[in-house]
Amino acid sequence: MAFASAMDFPFDSNNARRMKTRFRAAVRNWKTRRRTAAELNALSDRDLADIGIARFEIASVVREL
């Protein structure tokens, strides 16, 4: 069984900063998708039709963000 050594995964301040930045971006994107889905689900079927989205398409539209 092989174990990863510190040489395999260098962890310095630049890597930590990049990881923190990527994590924050992922959380921000998740919140945006969640908020968008909530707003689209709150619309009536007529309003959704006006913007060219059917209710069953909301999840796929949000995934494309």
PDB file of N, CA, C and O in Angstrom:
ATOM      1  N   MET A   1       0.847  -1.170   0.000  1.00  0.00           N
ATOM      2  CA  MET A   1       0.000   0.000   0.000  1.00  0.00           C
ATOM      3  C   MET A   1       0.897   1.239   0.000  1.00  0.00           C
ATOM      4  O   MET A   1       1.826   1.341   0.801  1.00  0.00           O
ATOM      5  N   ALA A   2       0.618   2.156  -0.882  1.00  0.00           N
ATOM      6  CA  ALA A   2       1.429   3.359  -0.992  1.00  0.00           C
ATOM      7  C   ALA A   2       0.800   4.491  -0.185  1.00  0.00           C
ATOM      8  O   ALA A   2      -0.419   4.665  -0.171  1.00  0.00           O
ATOM      9  N   PHE A   3       1.642   5.240   0.473  1.00  0.00           N
ATOM     10  CA  PHE A   3       1.179   6.377   1.240  1.00  0.00           C
ATOM     11  C   PHE A   3       1.730   7.651   0.602  1.00  0.00           C
ATOM     12  O   PHE A   3       2.852   7.672   0.094  1.00  0.00           O
ATOM     13  N   ALA A   4       0.939   8.689   0.636  1.00  0.00           N
ATOM     14  CA  ALA A   4       1.377   9.969   0.087  1.00  0.00           C
ATOM     15  C   ALA A   4       2.309  10.637   1.088  1.00  0.00           C
ATOM     16  O   ALA A   4       2.030  10.678   2.286  1.00  0.00           O
ATOM     17  N   SER A   5       3.384  11.143   0.594  1.00  0.00           N
ATOM     18  CA  SER A   5       4.312  11.851   1.461  1.00  0.00           C
ATOM     19  C   SER A   5       4.104  13.353   1.284  1.00  0.00           C
ATOM     20  O   SER A   5       3.372  13.788   0.395  1.00  0.00           O
ATOM     21  N   ALA A   6       4.739  14.117   2.117  1.00  0.00           N
ATOM     22  CA  ALA A   6       4.649  15.572   2.020  1.00  0.00           C
ATOM     23  C   ALA A   6       5.199  16.058   0.691  1.00  0.00           C
ATOM     24  O   ALA A   6       4.800  17.117   0.205  1.00  0.00           O
ATOM     25  N   MET A   7       6.104  15.302   0.103  1.00  0.00           N
ATOM     26  CA  MET A   7       6.676  15.700  -1.189  1.00  0.00           C
ATOM     27  C   MET A   7       5.657  15.539  -2.320  1.00  0.00           C
ATOM     28  O   MET A   7       5.725  16.249  -3.323  1.00  0.00           O
ATOM     29  N   ASP A   8       4.707  14.598  -2.157  1.00  0.00           N
ATOM     30  CA  ASP A   8       3.690  14.377  -3.179  1.00  0.00           C
ATOM     31  C   ASP A   8       2.650  15.498  -3.196  1.00  0.00           C
ATOM     32  O   ASP A   8       2.124  15.840  -4.255  1.00  0.00           O
ATOM     33  N   PHE A   9       2.362  16.056  -2.057  1.00  0.00           N
ATOM     34  CA  PHE A   9       1.351  17.100  -1.931  1.00  0.00           C
ATOM     35  C   PHE A   9       1.934  18.296  -1.186  1.00  0.00           C
ATOM     36  O   PHE A   9       1.694  18.465   0.010  1.00  0.00           O
ATOM     37  N   PRO A  10       2.689  19.113  -1.886  1.00  0.00           N
ATOM     38  CA  PRO A  10       3.261  20.276  -1.196  1.00  0.00           C
ATOM     39  C   PRO A  10       2.146  21.228  -0.767  1.00  0.00           C
ATOM     40  O   PRO A  10       1.254  21.551  -1.551  1.00  0.00           O
ATOM     41  N   PHE A  11       2.209  21.658   0.453  1.00  0.00           N
ATOM     42  CA  PHE A  11       1.184  22.540   0.988  1.00  0.00           C
ATOM     43  C   PHE A  11       1.868  23.785   1.530  1.00  0.00           C
ATOM     44  O   PHE A  11       2.347  23.806   2.663  1.00  0.00           O
ATOM     45  N   ASP A  12       1.905  24.803   0.717  1.00  0.00           N
ATOM     46  CA  ASP A  12       2.500  26.058   1.161  1.00  0.00           C
ATOM     47  C   ASP A  12       1.418  27.131   1.178  1.00  0.00           C
ATOM     48  O   ASP A  12       0.251  26.842   0.913  1.00  0.00           O
ATOM     49  N   SER A  13       1.791  28.335   1.481  1.00  0.00           N
ATOM     50  CA  SER A  13       0.806  29.407   1.614  1.00  0.00           C
ATOM     51  C   SER A  13       0.113  29.707   0.282  1.00  0.00           C
ATOM     52  O   SER A  13      -1.059  30.084   0.273  1.00  0.00           O
ATOM     53  N   ASN A  14       0.814  29.545  -0.836  1.00  0.00           N
ATOM     54  CA  ASN A  14       0.179  29.784  -2.138  1.00  0.00           C
ATOM     55  C   ASN A  14      -0.897  28.749  -2.420  1.00  0.00           C
ATOM     56  O   ASN A  14      -1.977  29.093  -2.902  1.00  0.00           O
ATOM     57  N   ASN A  15      -0.616  27.487  -2.126  1.00  0.00           N
ATOM     58  CA  ASN A  15      -1.624  26.442  -2.321  1.00  0.00           C
ATOM     59  C   ASN A  15      -2.817  26.672  -1.411  1.00  0.00           C
ATOM     60  O   ASN A  15      -3.962  26.517  -1.835  1.00  0.00           O
ATOM     61  N   ALA A  16      -2.559  27.037  -0.171  1.00  0.00           N
ATOM     62  CA  ALA A  16      -3.643  27.296   0.777  1.00  0.00           C
ATOM     63  C   ALA A  16      -4.500  28.462   0.290  1.00  0.00           C
ATOM     64  O   ALA A  16      -5.727  28.412   0.365  1.00  0.00           O
ATOM     65  N   ARG A  17      -3.854  29.497  -0.204  1.00  0.00           N
ATOM     66  CA  ARG A  17      -4.579  30.669  -0.705  1.00  0.00           C
ATOM     67  C   ARG A  17      -5.439  30.294  -1.913  1.00  0.00           C
ATOM     68  O   ARG A  17      -6.589  30.719  -2.024  1.00  0.00           O
ATOM     69  N   ARG A  18      -4.867  29.490  -2.820  1.00  0.00           N
ATOM     70  CA  ARG A  18      -5.621  29.051  -4.009  1.00  0.00           C
ATOM     71  C   ARG A  18      -6.808  28.188  -3.609  1.00  0.00           C
ATOM     72  O   ARG A  18      -7.904  28.341  -4.148  1.00  0.00           O
ATOM     73  N   MET A  19      -6.587  27.286  -2.668  1.00  0.00           N
ATOM     74  CA  MET A  19      -7.678  26.430  -2.205  1.00  0.00           C
ATOM     75  C   MET A  19      -8.789  27.256  -1.567  1.00  0.00           C
ATOM     76  O   MET A  19      -9.972  27.004  -1.794  1.00  0.00           O
ATOM     77  N   LYS A  20      -8.401  28.229  -0.778  1.00  0.00           N
ATOM     78  CA  LYS A  20      -9.378  29.103  -0.119  1.00  0.00           C
ATOM     79  C   LYS A  20     -10.162  29.903  -1.158  1.00  0.00           C
ATOM     80  O   LYS A  20     -11.377  30.060  -1.034  1.00  0.00           O
ATOM     81  N   THR A  21      -9.481  30.402  -2.170  1.00  0.00           N
ATOM     82  CA  THR A  21     -10.129  31.169  -3.232  1.00  0.00           C
ATOM     83  C   THR A  21     -11.102  30.300  -4.016  1.00  0.00           C
ATOM     84  O   THR A  21     -12.223  30.716  -4.305  1.00  0.00           O
ATOM     85  N   ARG A  22     -10.665  29.085  -4.361  1.00  0.00           N
ATOM     86  CA  ARG A  22     -11.533  28.173  -5.106  1.00  0.00           C
ATOM     87  C   ARG A  22     -12.738  27.752  -4.271  1.00  0.00           C
ATOM     88  O   ARG A  22     -13.841  27.628  -4.802  1.00  0.00           O
ATOM     89  N   PHE A  23     -12.546  27.532  -2.983  1.00  0.00           N
ATOM     90  CA  PHE A  23     -13.650  27.164  -2.106  1.00  0.00           C
ATOM     91  C   PHE A  23     -14.666  28.293  -2.030  1.00  0.00           C
ATOM     92  O   PHE A  23     -15.870  28.058  -2.137  1.00  0.00           O
ATOM     93  N   ARG A  24     -14.185  29.514  -1.845  1.00  0.00           N
ATOM     94  CA  ARG A  24     -15.094  30.659  -1.780  1.00  0.00           C
ATOM     95  C   ARG A  24     -15.864  30.833  -3.079  1.00  0.00           C
ATOM     96  O   ARG A  24     -17.058  31.131  -3.058  1.00  0.00           O
ATOM     97  N   ALA A  25     -15.193  30.651  -4.207  1.00  0.00           N
ATOM     98  CA  ALA A  25     -15.863  30.759  -5.507  1.00  0.00           C
ATOM     99  C   ALA A  25     -16.919  29.672  -5.653  1.00  0.00           C
ATOM    100  O   ALA A  25     -18.004  29.933  -6.173  1.00  0.00           O
ATOM    101  N   ALA A  26     -16.619  28.464  -5.205  1.00  0.00           N
ATOM    102  CA  ALA A  26     -17.592  27.370  -5.291  1.00  0.00           C
ATOM    103  C   ALA A  26     -18.816  27.654  -4.432  1.00  0.00           C
ATOM    104  O   ALA A  26     -19.945  27.395  -4.850  1.00  0.00           O
ATOM    105  N   VAL A  27     -18.598  28.180  -3.242  1.00  0.00           N
ATOM    106  CA  VAL A  27     -19.718  28.522  -2.360  1.00  0.00           C
ATOM    107  C   VAL A  27     -20.539  29.644  -2.975  1.00  0.00           C
ATOM    108  O   VAL A  27     -21.769  29.598  -2.955  1.00  0.00           O
ATOM    109  N   ARG A  28     -19.870  30.645  -3.518  1.00  0.00           N
ATOM    110  CA  ARG A  28     -20.567  31.770  -4.156  1.00  0.00           C
ATOM    111  C   ARG A  28     -21.407  31.282  -5.333  1.00  0.00           C
ATOM    112  O   ARG A  28     -22.551  31.706  -5.495  1.00  0.00           O
ATOM    113  N   ASN A  29     -20.845  30.389  -6.159  1.00  0.00           N
ATOM    114  CA  ASN A  29     -21.582  29.844  -7.300  1.00  0.00           C
ATOM    115  C   ASN A  29     -22.765  29.006  -6.837  1.00  0.00           C
ATOM    116  O   ASN A  29     -23.843  29.080  -7.425  1.00  0.00           O
ATOM    117  N   TRP A  30     -22.576  28.216  -5.796  1.00  0.00           N
ATOM    118  CA  TRP A  30     -23.659  27.401  -5.259  1.00  0.00           C
ATOM    119  C   TRP A  30     -24.801  28.290  -4.773  1.00  0.00           C
ATOM    120  O   TRP A  30     -25.969  28.008  -5.043  1.00  0.00           O
ATOM    121  N   LYS A  31     -24.462  29.368  -4.051  1.00  0.00           N
ATOM    122  CA  LYS A  31     -25.492  30.288  -3.554  1.00  0.00           C
ATOM    123  C   LYS A  31     -26.230  30.961  -4.706  1.00  0.00           C
ATOM    124  O   LYS A  31     -27.445  31.149  -4.642  1.00  0.00           O
ATOM    125  N   THR A  32     -25.510  31.320  -5.741  1.00  0.00           N
ATOM    126  CA  THR A  32     -26.134  31.949  -6.909  1.00  0.00           C
ATOM    127  C   THR A  32     -27.102  30.985  -7.577  1.00  0.00           C
ATOM    128  O   THR A  32     -28.223  31.364  -7.915  1.00  0.00           O
ATOM    129  N   ARG A  33     -26.679  29.744  -7.768  1.00  0.00           N
ATOM    130  CA  ARG A  33     -27.566  28.750  -8.385  1.00  0.00           C
ATOM    131  C   ARG A  33     -28.796  28.492  -7.518  1.00  0.00           C
ATOM    132  O   ARG A  33     -29.910  28.385  -8.029  1.00  0.00           O
ATOM    133  N   ARG A  34     -28.592  28.396  -6.226  1.00  0.00           N
ATOM    134  CA  ARG A  34     -29.718  28.152  -5.314  1.00  0.00           C
ATOM    135  C   ARG A  34     -30.709  29.312  -5.334  1.00  0.00           C
ATOM    136  O   ARG A  34     -31.921  29.098  -5.366  1.00  0.00           O
ATOM    137  N   ARG A  35     -30.191  30.540  -5.317  1.00  0.00           N
ATOM    138  CA  ARG A  35     -31.043  31.734  -5.344  1.00  0.00           C
ATOM    139  C   ARG A  35     -31.791  31.829  -6.670  1.00  0.00           C
ATOM    140  O   ARG A  35     -32.973  32.171  -6.698  1.00  0.00           O
ATOM    141  N   THR A  36     -31.099  31.526  -7.771  1.00  0.00           N
ATOM    142  CA  THR A  36     -31.723  31.567  -9.091  1.00  0.00           C
ATOM    143  C   THR A  36     -32.840  30.538  -9.185  1.00  0.00           C
ATOM    144  O   THR A  36     -33.918  30.838  -9.700  1.00  0.00           O
ATOM    145  N   ALA A  37     -32.596  29.340  -8.695  1.00  0.00           N
ATOM    146  CA  ALA A  37     -33.626  28.295  -8.717  1.00  0.00           C
ATOM    147  C   ALA A  37     -34.836  28.716  -7.890  1.00  0.00           C
ATOM    148  O   ALA A  37     -35.974  28.499  -8.307  1.00  0.00           O
ATOM    149  N   ALA A  38     -34.607  29.310  -6.734  1.00  0.00           N
ATOM    150  CA  ALA A  38     -35.713  29.755  -5.884  1.00  0.00           C
ATOM    151  C   ALA A  38     -36.530  30.842  -6.579  1.00  0.00           C
ATOM    152  O   ALA A  38     -37.760  30.834  -6.531  1.00  0.00           O
ATOM    153  N   GLU A  39     -35.832  31.777  -7.226  1.00  0.00           N
ATOM    154  CA  GLU A  39     -36.545  32.857  -7.920  1.00  0.00           C
ATOM    155  C   GLU A  39     -37.340  32.328  -9.104  1.00  0.00           C
ATOM    156  O   GLU A  39     -38.475  32.750  -9.326  1.00  0.00           O
ATOM    157  N   LEU A  40     -36.759  31.410  -9.863  1.00  0.00           N
ATOM    158  CA  LEU A  40     -37.480  30.846 -11.002  1.00  0.00           C
ATOM    159  C   LEU A  40     -38.665  30.009 -10.533  1.00  0.00           C
ATOM    160  O   LEU A  40     -39.729  30.057 -11.150  1.00  0.00           O
ATOM    161  N   ASN A  41     -38.505  29.250  -9.467  1.00  0.00           N
ATOM    162  CA  ASN A  41     -39.612  28.444  -8.941  1.00  0.00           C
ATOM    163  C   ASN A  41     -40.742  29.309  -8.396  1.00  0.00           C
ATOM    164  O   ASN A  41     -41.891  28.870  -8.352  1.00  0.00           O
ATOM    165  N   ALA A  42     -40.429  30.524  -7.982  1.00  0.00           N
ATOM    166  CA  ALA A  42     -41.449  31.432  -7.453  1.00  0.00           C
ATOM    167  C   ALA A  42     -42.292  32.049  -8.571  1.00  0.00           C
ATOM    168  O   ALA A  42     -43.378  32.565  -8.307  1.00  0.00           O
ATOM    169  N   LEU A  43     -41.809  32.004  -9.812  1.00  0.00           N
ATOM    170  CA  LEU A  43     -42.554  32.583 -10.927  1.00  0.00           C
ATOM    171  C   LEU A  43     -43.731  31.688 -11.308  1.00  0.00           C
ATOM    172  O   LEU A  43     -43.718  30.479 -11.080  1.00  0.00           O
ATOM    173  N   SER A  44     -44.737  32.312 -11.889  1.00  0.00           N
ATOM    174  CA  SER A  44     -45.875  31.533 -12.388  1.00  0.00           C
ATOM    175  C   SER A  44     -45.483  30.866 -13.704  1.00  0.00           C
ATOM    176  O   SER A  44     -44.484  31.226 -14.326  1.00  0.00           O
ATOM    177  N   ASP A  45     -46.286  29.890 -14.112  1.00  0.00           N
ATOM    178  CA  ASP A  45     -46.019  29.216 -15.380  1.00  0.00           C
ATOM    179  C   ASP A  45     -46.069  30.200 -16.539  1.00  0.00           C
ATOM    180  O   ASP A  45     -45.320  30.065 -17.506  1.00  0.00           O
ATOM    181  N   ARG A  46     -46.940  31.176 -16.444  1.00  0.00           N
ATOM    182  CA  ARG A  46     -47.053  32.188 -17.502  1.00  0.00           C
ATOM    183  C   ARG A  46     -45.787  33.050 -17.568  1.00  0.00           C
ATOM    184  O   ARG A  46     -45.278  33.335 -18.651  1.00  0.00           O
ATOM    185  N   ASP A  47     -45.291  33.456 -16.407  1.00  0.00           N
ATOM    186  CA  ASP A  47     -44.053  34.242 -16.384  1.00  0.00           C
ATOM    187  C   ASP A  47     -42.880  33.446 -16.936  1.00  0.00           C
ATOM    188  O   ASP A  47     -42.052  33.978 -17.676  1.00  0.00           O
ATOM    189  N   LEU A  48     -42.813  32.172 -16.574  1.00  0.00           N
ATOM    190  CA  LEU A  48     -41.747  31.320 -17.098  1.00  0.00           C
ATOM    191  C   LEU A  48     -41.854  31.186 -18.617  1.00  0.00           C
ATOM    192  O   LEU A  48     -40.847  31.215 -19.324  1.00  0.00           O
ATOM    193  N   ALA A  49     -43.075  31.040 -19.106  1.00  0.00           N
ATOM    194  CA  ALA A  49     -43.276  30.934 -20.556  1.00  0.00           C
ATOM    195  C   ALA A  49     -42.841  32.221 -21.246  1.00  0.00           C
ATOM    196  O   ALA A  49     -42.313  32.174 -22.357  1.00  0.00           O
ATOM    197  N   ASP A  50     -43.053  33.367 -20.607  1.00  0.00           N
ATOM    198  CA  ASP A  50     -42.630  34.646 -21.189  1.00  0.00           C
ATOM    199  C   ASP A  50     -41.122  34.716 -21.398  1.00  0.00           C
ATOM    200  O   ASP A  50     -40.650  35.345 -22.345  1.00  0.00           O
ATOM    201  N   ILE A  51     -40.371  34.071 -20.514  1.00  0.00           N
ATOM    202  CA  ILE A  51     -38.913  34.105 -20.673  1.00  0.00           C
ATOM    203  C   ILE A  51     -38.385  32.847 -21.365  1.00  0.00           C
ATOM    204  O   ILE A  51     -37.176  32.663 -21.503  1.00  0.00           O
ATOM    205  N   GLY A  52     -39.305  31.989 -21.797  1.00  0.00           N
ATOM    206  CA  GLY A  52     -38.922  30.836 -22.597  1.00  0.00           C
ATOM    207  C   GLY A  52     -38.427  29.637 -21.822  1.00  0.00           C
ATOM    208  O   GLY A  52     -37.625  28.852 -22.328  1.00  0.00           O
ATOM    209  N   ILE A  53     -38.903  29.489 -20.587  1.00  0.00           N
ATOM    210  CA  ILE A  53     -38.493  28.362 -19.755  1.00  0.00           C
ATOM    211  C   ILE A  53     -39.741  27.633 -19.268  1.00  0.00           C
ATOM    212  O   ILE A  53     -40.677  28.265 -18.777  1.00  0.00           O
ATOM    213  N   ALA A  54     -39.760  26.333 -19.400  1.00  0.00           N
ATOM    214  CA  ALA A  54     -40.819  25.523 -18.802  1.00  0.00           C
ATOM    215  C   ALA A  54     -40.386  25.143 -17.386  1.00  0.00           C
ATOM    216  O   ALA A  54     -39.193  25.078 -17.092  1.00  0.00           O
ATOM    217  N   ARG A  55     -41.346  24.896 -16.527  1.00  0.00           N
ATOM    218  CA  ARG A  55     -41.031  24.601 -15.126  1.00  0.00           C
ATOM    219  C   ARG A  55     -40.075  23.410 -14.996  1.00  0.00           C
ATOM    220  O   ARG A  55     -39.184  23.426 -14.147  1.00  0.00           O
ATOM    221  N   PHE A  56     -40.249  22.394 -15.819  1.00  0.00           N
ATOM    222  CA  PHE A  56     -39.384  21.218 -15.723  1.00  0.00           C
ATOM    223  C   PHE A  56     -37.953  21.515 -16.170  1.00  0.00           C
ATOM    224  O   PHE A  56     -37.060  20.706 -15.919  1.00  0.00           O
ATOM    225  N   GLU A  57     -37.714  22.645 -16.820  1.00  0.00           N
ATOM    226  CA  GLU A  57     -36.380  22.999 -17.296  1.00  0.00           C
ATOM    227  C   GLU A  57     -35.562  23.812 -16.285  1.00  0.00           C
ATOM    228  O   GLU A  57     -34.381  24.075 -16.511  1.00  0.00           O
ATOM    229  N   ILE A  58     -36.179  24.202 -15.192  1.00  0.00           N
ATOM    230  CA  ILE A  58     -35.501  25.078 -14.221  1.00  0.00           C
ATOM    231  C   ILE A  58     -34.192  24.454 -13.740  1.00  0.00           C
ATOM    232  O   ILE A  58     -33.165  25.131 -13.711  1.00  0.00           O
ATOM    233  N   ALA A  59     -34.212  23.198 -13.369  1.00  0.00           N
ATOM    234  CA  ALA A  59     -32.993  22.556 -12.850  1.00  0.00           C
ATOM    235  C   ALA A  59     -31.873  22.567 -13.886  1.00  0.00           C
ATOM    236  O   ALA A  59     -30.718  22.821 -13.541  1.00  0.00           O
ATOM    237  N   SER A  60     -32.196  22.297 -15.144  1.00  0.00           N
ATOM    238  CA  SER A  60     -31.140  22.288 -16.165  1.00  0.00           C
ATOM    239  C   SER A  60     -30.655  23.692 -16.470  1.00  0.00           C
ATOM    240  O   SER A  60     -29.472  23.886 -16.752  1.00  0.00           O
ATOM    241  N   VAL A  61     -31.540  24.672 -16.420  1.00  0.00           N
ATOM    242  CA  VAL A  61     -31.119  26.067 -16.636  1.00  0.00           C
ATOM    243  C   VAL A  61     -30.173  26.495 -15.521  1.00  0.00           C
ATOM    244  O   VAL A  61     -29.157  27.138 -15.786  1.00  0.00           O
ATOM    245  N   VAL A  62     -30.489  26.151 -14.293  1.00  0.00           N
ATOM    246  CA  VAL A  62     -29.652  26.524 -13.154  1.00  0.00           C
ATOM    247  C   VAL A  62     -28.296  25.819 -13.228  1.00  0.00           C
ATOM    248  O   VAL A  62     -27.273  26.419 -12.898  1.00  0.00           O
ATOM    249  N   ARG A  63     -28.276  24.556 -13.656  1.00  0.00           N
ATOM    250  CA  ARG A  63     -27.007  23.824 -13.766  1.00  0.00           C
ATOM    251  C   ARG A  63     -26.071  24.470 -14.772  1.00  0.00           C
ATOM    252  O   ARG A  63     -24.852  24.370 -14.635  1.00  0.00           O
ATOM    253  N   GLU A  64     -26.627  25.134 -15.784  1.00  0.00           N
ATOM    254  CA  GLU A  64     -25.795  25.745 -16.815  1.00  0.00           C
ATOM    255  C   GLU A  64     -25.130  27.039 -16.375  1.00  0.00           C
ATOM    256  O   GLU A  64     -24.274  27.568 -17.085  1.00  0.00           O
ATOM    257  N   LEU A  65     -25.510  27.555 -15.217  1.00  0.00           N
ATOM    258  CA  LEU A  65     -24.905  28.807 -14.732  1.00  0.00           C
ATOM    259  C   LEU A  65     -23.455  28.615 -14.374  1.00  0.00           C
ATOM    260  O   LEU A  65     -22.793  29.562 -13.950  1.00  0.00           O
TER     261      LEU A  65
END
